[in-house]
Amino acid sequence: MTGEDPLPPLLEAVLSVGTDLELHTTLQHIVDAAAELTGARYAALGTADPGQDGLIEIRTPGAVPATAAVTVPISVQDEEFGTLHLAGKETFTAEDEQLLHVLAAQAGIAIGNARLYEAARQRERWIEGAAAVTTALLSDGPAADALTTVAERARILADASAGVILQPTEEGGMEIVTASTYDDPGDIVGTTIAPGSPVLEQLLGGEPVFVDDSATDPRMTTHVRHRFGPSMMLPLQAGGRLIGTLALPRRRGDRPYTSVERLLAVQFASQAALALVLADAQHSRELLAVFEDRDRIARDLHDLVVQRLFATGMMLESTQRRPGAEDVQEALSKAVDELQSTIQEVRTTIFALQQPPADAPTTFRGKVLRETAGAAALLGFTPSTQFTGPVESRIPEQIAGQLLTALRRALATASRRSGVSRIEVTVDATATLPDGRDGVRLTVYDDGQAGDGGTGTTVTWQAPL
């Protein structure tokens, strides 16, 4: 460079290192500018603390015939950031070193600006992600889906290999209850941290845990730890209540989490935990409103409809006992039968209204009513359902499962039969089997066209109790 005015190339190099606000790109500009200014065939920039910015060494392409080398430190706001190394030149002059020191000073300013920009951009992404999670959680959805939403969004924001939610177990450990991964998370869900694990006390105490390498850290004890490298384990805690732990592991060999990423992830976990608590409270309020409305409807049906039907039935029965024409007697008898059937159906409806509005009812009656309600979508009407005897206490779980299978099959067959306008389902827990044993009997009648050309089909299934 002797004999040439070094000022224009230096100005060009100084300007080039500040043209981009992305940190990695800025560092690459610095390395390229240093090599071009000095004529070196090799240049590299190593950071003093790779974990601070999540960086690896930045190099120029080319061989390393290091006949001579020069090293220049780079500082950012009076703190050592890293070192610029150059080689691949016969001799580095004092002028080269002077140019590199000027470039390093400007590089420190550019790196500081890039850091501020990157931190602001990261903070914006995490804030938007936390807001999106809050919105999703406060919309209607099951609790399991809420946890999956938190895990998946956090994985994306943290650029992690997996997003995992752990919850405390009755034995005093923690278990992975949901996971979001690039691959199948099946073997991850269900993994437990046994009581006594070194990391468990911190997690149950609501403290974040940061791990440099999950595969080698002695605190990590799960069988899946060998897959992962840097990891964050963050408490999901709100109002003194520990909902669980959010774990964000990266793959082995991936860059470590920076201090900014750790801070933002902790804040995200706190907001997500609060959103989970609010969503749970909102769901509870909605359920309470549904229960109150159903209870009101059930009371109205019982107090007004059933009592009025029962009184009408009593009047007809008394009229039936009076002497009169046979056709009147027959009509009254049919009316009484219809009223009794209506009363039974209304009572069944009252019971259905009093059941929890869940997708999977826990009582036997509720499961039977779910099957008949499901058949209504195909039939265009709801089959009538009657229960006789203490079906909840007399029918064991295994027999109940067999009965539900038989009911499902009978309803499916009836839905395919032409001319069906009425289906009557009866479950009798006081039946006596042909061999004299106590049993349960399921009867499904429909008024459709039978296979022999007639009308009406009755399917009967029974089992001993």
Summary of the structure (lengths in Angstrom):
residues: 465
radius of gyration: 37.5
end to end distance: 101.5
largest distance: 136.0
contacts: 1421
relative contact order: 0.06
helix: 49%
strand: 22%
